[in-house]
Structures are given as structure tokens and as C-alpha cells.
Amino acid sequence: MAQMKPLAWIMVAMQAGVLLGLPMAACAQAMQAPDMQALDAQAREHMGTGDARGAVALMRAHVAAHPDDRAARLDLVRYLTWNGDFAAARRVLAADPGVERSPEGQVVLASLLAWAGRIDGAQAVNAPLLAATPDDLLPNYTQAIALRQSARPRTALPYVAAVNRIKPDGKDAVDLARGTHMRTDSLVALDYTRSSDSQDLVVSRPTLRAELAQGDALRWTAELGRWDYRAPTGSPFAAVTGERSIAETRALFGLRYASSLRAEWTAAIGHSSIDGDGLALWRAGVDYRANDDVRLGLRLDHDRVAISPRSVSLGLERTSETGSVHWTPGLDWVGDLQLRHDHYSDSNSAVEWNAALRRAVVRQPALLLDLGVALQHLSYDHDPGNGYYAPDDYRRYAVTANAYFALGENVALALQGGLGRQRDETFGSWRRANDLAASLVFGTLSPWQLSLNAAYSERVQTSGAYEGHSWGMTLTRRF
């Protein structure tokens, strides 16, 4: 009903104008089907001027009044897809199986599934279309959208080239190329993050990263950082050497290899050094897309316990195993589950699991909004007092919101928030556990991209402090 309300006001205004200027008989005729049928033409005019929200409202009303108008139904599915409302688009198309099975309906369905990230489903529908009409624009466009989301995004490039060949330098071809190259290009990025908490622990992490693409399957990676950890002298987190700060130089070199469209393997080795101490670093992992609903991940890594000057100066090391499941049942819901096990060189170990579930609630041209819940449990064997938070039974539960605002063709704002409660074995009662994070991105589809980030957390930090703040930036150049 909410989507019908704007239409009701439009119809009231139209009818009022007719009553003022026409005889009663003409007025009666004006309120019949011809004016209502004109809504589809109005909707197309609105979409042509960039008013996607108005176009969707008008076309919804027209399809509701004329469910047999298959051309209008397909246009409504297209509009909803362009707005990112994939679940609504799928429902509208499925409401008329005959339309869905038609040749044009199959083209629209393949495009919808590709944009929604349903790679297997999109390719299954699109394969016969592409085979039958290899020089048509839309099957090539859909194939590029689907493949650029796979583990081998560079396999989309031939279809991007085909779209440009069919429609040289058209807006569709240009937008497709720009969006695809964001996933396929090599890059160099400069990161800087500064975090602090209510116990005056400050960590600065400037890092230079690079990824070099080689062929469809391989990317070489490199990371170089000069990190700094600071705490007041006399603090339980101060370095055991008595220094106020500890500087760490670290470097890692590795690769990412996609053995198929479904699986990507990662590995890196490196070295970390502080004054008087060196440590070998390594990482390994795999991401596997089992199907359109389930993606699995496994990570192994060895690094410092880089929490505070004390933990770093003690030379503490950790080895971690992390398993994850990403679940997308249908087009409305997203679920994540992560289980992590840490082994520390001070004979400690920890088990942590996180779960989150969210649902799409708003899909508009300039706004995407998801609401959900999140849970976290963390448990250590004991607390050795070595400069990191080590609870026996930490629990946190929260309701979450994730919003994305398109502020222009090349600028976007992402906001994440959580409103929750937390408790460990030392708390007398449940306490607030609220989070807020923001990321403002300039150049979302440009070779140069700047991301400005800030976050506030009102919950126990890795050091045990109750509040934490962070801010930073990432400057990326793709080539």
C-alpha cells in the first residue's frame, strides 16, 4: 500500500484538473481505463529522465491494473533490477510464468540473476541465449556481469569487448567497462589507519599494498608497512623495555590463484622486525563458491600478537585458523558465520565465533538499507596479563543496520551501525555495546579512488578498553 500512495495523489490531481475543465460526460470518460493505461507511458518517461523511483511507482500501478500487459511487466522487472531490488523484481517476473518463459523474459531473467550475484543461475539461463545470438548486446552484457563476480573476473573482458563492438562507446558499454575494470585491474594502494581507545593505547598502521594481475587466474600481491604501537609509561600495556612506543617494520609477498570460476587460493610469506627481534610471517587460505547460496572460506596465518606495545615487545606470536560460511538464501537475506581458533606463544589459546543475519529492507536508486542481528562469543584459556584482552566468557548481541548512499555517479557513502549489549565474567551486569562506522568513497568507478573512513566502538576492545576510535584513508590507483 505504501507504494501506491504517490500514485493516488497523482490520480487525484489529474482528476481534479479534468473536473475543472471538462463537461461531466467527458469527465466520466477521462476517469476510465485510457488514462490508467497511460501510466506505463508516464513510467517510461520518468525512467528516461532519471526518475527511477517515480517510474517504479507508476509502472507498479499499471501492472497491478493490467496484469496481462507483458511488455509493462518486463519493464517493471528491469526498473526494479536497476534499482537493486532484486527480490521484488524476481517476484514480479515469477507472477506470470508465461512471460518468464518467453524469449524476452529469459533475457530479462538472466540479467536479473547476474546483477543479483546468482552466477550459476544467470549462466544457466544465458548460455542458450548467447549460443543462439552471439552478436546480440544483452546476452554479452549479462555474461560480463556474471563472470566479473566469479573467482576469475578477467574472463568477463571478452564479453565487455563484445558489448563495445556491438554498441561502440555507448553509455552501456562505457559503464560496463568501468565497473568491470574495478575488479580486474592491477592496483597500488596506500592505507593509513590510526586507532585509539579509552586506555590511551594508540596504534598507527601506514601500509603500502600492490596487486599485479597476470592472465585470467593469477595475481601477485605485496604489502609493506611501518606500524607504531604507543601507550603511556606505567600503563599495563607499555613495552617491557620501558619505551613509550614500539615500531614494527613488516613486509609480505604472495599470490592469489583462481583454480576455477569457483575457487581462489591465497598464500603469502614475509617478515616482521622490531628492535632486537624478527619474526617470520605467513598466510594461506581458500575461498570456494559451492553454489549461488553458499560460499566457504578457510584461513591460516601466523603473525605477531599486535595489540599493544607490551604484547609486541614480549615477542608474542599467534597462529590462527579461521573458517567461514557466507549464506545467501534467495535475494532478500544474507547470513555469515565465522569460527576462529588462536594459539598463542605464551601457552594461551582462544575460540571465537561470530554470526550475523541481515535482510534487505530498502532498495531505491540512491539508498540501499539492510537490517539484521549479530552475535559474538569469545573465550580464552586464561588471562596471562601480557597486554591483550583475554576473557573467559565474552558475549555480545546486537541489532545492526547497513546503509549505502549513492551521492553521485562517482561518490558513495557507506554507514554501518550496531546497537547491542555485552558481558564477560567480570561485568556485574550487561553493558552497552554500540558501534558506528562510516566510509566516504570518491571515484567509485575511476582509476583513482580515495576512501575516507572513521569508526567508533562502545564495547570492549582487543586491549580490554571500553571505548575505541579509529580513522583512516585509502588512496588507490588502478592500471
N, C-alpha and C positions, 0 to 999 in steps of 0.2 A: 504493500500500500504506500509506503514512503516514496517509492519510485514513481508512483502515479500522481503524486500531489503536484509537482511542477506542471504536468500536463493538464491537470484540472484547471489551474489558473490560466493557462494558455487558452483553453477552450472557453472559459468564462469570458475572457477578454474578446475573443473572436465573436462569440455570440452577442455580446453587448454592442459591438460595432455594427453587426448586422441589424439588430433591433432598432438602432437609431436611424438607419439609412434606407431600409427596405420595407415594402408593404408586408403585411402579416403572412400572406401566402408565400412570398419569396423567402421570408424568414424561416418558415417551416421547412422549405426545401433546403435551405442552407445548412440546417442542423441535421440533415440526413447523411448517408454514407459518403457522398462525394468529398465533402470536406474532411471527413475522418480518413478517407483513403489518401488524401493529400499529405498526411503526416509522414508517410515514407519518403516523399519527395523533400519535405521540410528537413527530415532527418539527414538525408544525403547532403542537402545544402549546408546544414550545420557542421557535418563532418568535413566538408570541403573547405570551410572557413576555420577549421581547427577546434571547433567547439565539440569535442568528443563526448563530454558529459551530457550536453543537450541532445546530441544525436542519439545516444543510447536511450535516453528517456523517451524521446519521440518514437523511435523505432520499436521499443518495447510495447508502447501503447498500440502502435499499428499492428504488430504481430499478435497481440492479445485479442484485438478486434477482428483480425483477418488471419487466423492460424493457417489457412491454406495458401497464403502468399509466400511461396517458397523463395522467391528472389529476396523479399524483405527479411525472411528468417535467416538466410545465409549472410546478408549484410549485417544483421544484428550479431550473428556469431563473430563475424570479422571485427566489428566495433568492440565487442567485449574482449576479444583476444588482444587487440591493440591496446586496450586499457589495462591489460594484465589480469582481468577477471576470468581466468581460465575455467574455473569450476562452473560459473554461470554460463559461459559460452558452451561448455560441454552439455549442460542440461538443456539449453535451448535447441541444440542440434539433435540430441537424442530424443527430444519430444516428437520429432517427425522422422521415423526410421526411413521412410521413402526418400526424403531429402538427403539424409546421411548417406544412403546407398547410391545416390545419383553421382554421375561423374564429377560435377561441380562440388557436390557435397563431400566427396572423397578428397578433393583438393583442399577444401576448407578444413576438413578434419585433420589431414596431415599437417597443415600449417599450425593449427591449434595445438596439437600434441608436441610439435617441435618447439614452439615457443614456451610451452609448459614444462619442458625438460624431460618429456617422456620419449627418450631417444629410440627405444626399441619399437614402441607403438608407432611413432612417426615414420620410421623407416619401413615398417611393415606395410603401412598404408601407401607410402610414397613410392616404394620400389616399382610397382606396376605402372604408376603414372609416369615415372621417369623413363622407364623402358619404352613405353608407348609413345611418349613425346619428349625425346631427349633435348630438343631445342626450345622447349617452352620455358617461359620465365619462372612460373610459380613452382614447378617441381624442383628446379635447380635451386631456387631461393630456399625452399623448405629443407632440402638436403644439406645446404650450407648451415642453416640454423641448427639442425640436429647434430651434425658432425662437429661443429665447433665447441659443443658442450661435452664431447667424448674425451677419453684419455689422449686421443691424438687429434687435437683441434686443427692441425695443419692439413689434415685430409679434407677439410672444407674448402681449401683455397681453389681447387679446380672448379668448384661449383660457383664460388664467388666470381671467378674469371668468366664463367659461362653467363652469369647474370649480366655482367658488364658488357659482354659481347652482344647479348640479345638486346639490351637497353643501355647503350653506351652513355656513361656519365650521368644517367638519370639519378634522381634523388634516392630511389630504392637501391640502386646499385652502389651509390656512394655510402649510404648508411650501412648497408650490409658489409661493405669492405672495412669501414671504420670499426664497426663492432667486432668483426672477426679478427682484425689485426690486434685488437686489445688482448686477445687470448693467444695469438700465435707469435708475435714479435719477440725478439730478444729485448733485454732491458738492462738498465743500470739504475739503481735506486739508492738514495741517501736517506736513511732513517735517523731520527733523533727522538728519544723518549726520556722524559725526566719524571720520576715518581718520588713521592714523599708520603710520610704517614705521621700520625699523632705522637709517635715516639721519636721524632726528629731523625728518622732514618731516610737518607736521600740516595737515590741511585740514578745515574745518568748513563744512557746507552746509545751513543752515536755508532751507527753501523753502515757500512757501505756494502751493498749487495749487487750481484750481477747474475743474469741468466742468459746463456747463449744457445739459441736453437740450432740444431744440426739435423736436417732431414725431418721426417714426419714424427719420429719416435723419441729422439734424444735431445735433452737439454743439459748443458754443463752449468753448474752453479758454483758461486763463490761468495764468501762472506768475510768481511774484515771489520773488527770492532775494537774500540778503546773504551772500556767501561770503567766507571768510577763508583765506588761504594763509600758513603760517608755516614758517620754517627758521632755524637758528642763524646768527648773523652769522659770516661767514667760511666758511660752507658753500658748496659749489659750486652749491647750489640757492637761495641767498639772492638777494634782489632786487638788481638792478644799482644801485639807488638807495642801497643800504646799509641799508635798513629791514629790520626783522626780520619784518614781516608786510605783506601786501598785501590790501586789502579790495576786493571787486568787488560792485557792485550790478547786478542783471540782471532783465530782465522780458521775457516773451514772451506774445503773444496770437495765438490761432489758432482752427482749427476741425478737426473730424473729420466727414467726409461719407460716408455709405454709399450708393453709387450703385445697389446691389442687395443681395440677401442674401449675395452672394459677395465683394463688393469694398468696401473702405473707403479713402478718400483723406484724408490729413492735410496740414496746412500751418500754419505759424506764422512770425511775424516779431517782432523785438524789438530790444533794445539792451542792451549791456553797457558799464559805465563803471568805470574805476579813476581814481585821482588823475592828471589830466593826459592821459587817453586814453579815447576812446569807440570802440565797435565795433558795427556792425550785425550782428544775428544772424538766421538764417533756417533753417527746416526744411521738408522736404516728403517725402512718402512715400505708398506704396500697399501694401495687403495684399490678396491675391487668393486665394480658396479655389477651386482648379481643380476639385477633386472631393474625395471623402472621404479620399483617400490623400495628396494633395499641396496644400500651401499655399505661396504665393510672396510674397516681400516685397522692396521696394526703398526705400532711404532715402537722401536727400541732405541735407546740413546744413553750415552754416558757423558756426564758433564760435572761441573762444579755444583755445589750447593750454594748458588749465587744469590743469597738472601740478604746478607749483611756483611759489614767489614769483618765481624767475628767469624762467621761461617767460612768466608773466603780465606782469611788469614790462617785458619786452622787447617786449611788444605782439604776440607771435606769434599768427598766425591759422592755421586749418586749414579745408580744405574736404574733405568725405568723401562717398564713395559706398559704400553697403553693400547687397549682395544676399543673400537668404536663401531657403532651402528647408526646409520642415518636412514630414517624410515619416512617415506612419503606415500601414505595410503590415499590414493585419489589425488585430487587437485586442491583440496582445502587445508589439509593437515600436514604438519612436518614434525617428526619426532627425532630426538637424539639421545643416545645412551653411550656413556663413556666409563670405562673401568681402567684404573691406573694402579700399578704396584711399584713403589720406590724402594730400593735397597741403598742404605747409606753406609759410608765407610766407618762411621762411629758405632756400628753394630745396631743401628736402628732401622726400622722399615715402616712403611705406611701403605694403607689401602684407601683409595678414594674412588667414589663413583658419583657421577653426575647424570641427571636425567632431565629432559625438557620436552615439552609438547606445546605446540602453538597452532593457532588456526587463523587463516586469512579472514578478516572481517571487513576491510575496506579496500576496494580496488577502483581507483579513479586515475585519470591521466597524470595528475601531479602528486598523488598521495597513495601509498601502499601502507596498510596497517595490519599487523598481526598481534593477537593477544594470546597469552598462554600461561603455563606454570613451569617452575624449575625446582629441582631438589638436589641437594648436595650432602653427602656424608663423607667424613674424613676421620681416619683412626691411625695413630702411631703406636708402636710397641711401648715406648716410654719417652720421657722428655729429658734429654741429656743436658739441656741448658747451653747448647752450642750455637746460639744465635739464630734459631729459626723456630717458628710456632709448631708445636708437636702435641696436639690434643689427643686424648684417648677416645673421645666420642663427640665430634663436632657435627652438628646438623643445621641445615638451612633450608627453608622453604619459602618460595616467593611466587607472586603473580608477576608476569612480565608483559612488556609492550615493545614492539619493534616497529618503527616508522621510517619511511623513506619518502623524501620530498624532492621532486624534480623542480629546481629553481630556474631552469632554463635549459636550452639544448645541451649545454656542456657543464652545468653546475648542479650538484646534488647535495642534500643534507640527510644524513642517517642518524637517527636517535634510538637509543636503547635504554630501557628503564626496568627496574625491578623493585617491587615493594614486598618486603619479606620480614621474617623473624629468624633468629639464630640462637643457638645454645650449645655450650660444651659443658664438660663435667665441673668446671669452676664457676659457672654462672649460677646465681641464685634464682634467676627467672629468665624467661625468653626476652631477648633484646631485639631492637630494630636491626634490620639487615637490608638496607636500601642501596641501590646502585643507579647511576646515571652516566651515560656515555654519549658523546656526540662526535661526528666526523663530517667535516665540510670538504667536499672534493671539487676542485676546479680542473677542468679538462678531462671529463669522464670519457670522452671519445677522441682525445687528442694525443699526439706523440709525447707531449709534455703534460704531466699531471702532478698537481700539488694537493696533498691531503693534510688538513689540519685537524688534530684530534685532542680531545680532552675527556677526562673521566673523574667521577667522584664516587667513592665507595664508603658506605657507613656500615662496615662489617669487619670482622677480624681479618687482618692482613697476614701475609706469609711470615711477618715478624712477630705477630701477636698484637700489634697495634689495632685500635678500634676503627680509626678513620684513615682513608688513603686518598691521595690526589695524584693525577698524572696528566701530562700534556705532552704534545709532540707534533712532529710533522714528517711527511714522507714526500720527497721530490723524485719523480720517476721520469726517465727518458726511454721511450721505446724506439726501436730501429729495426 
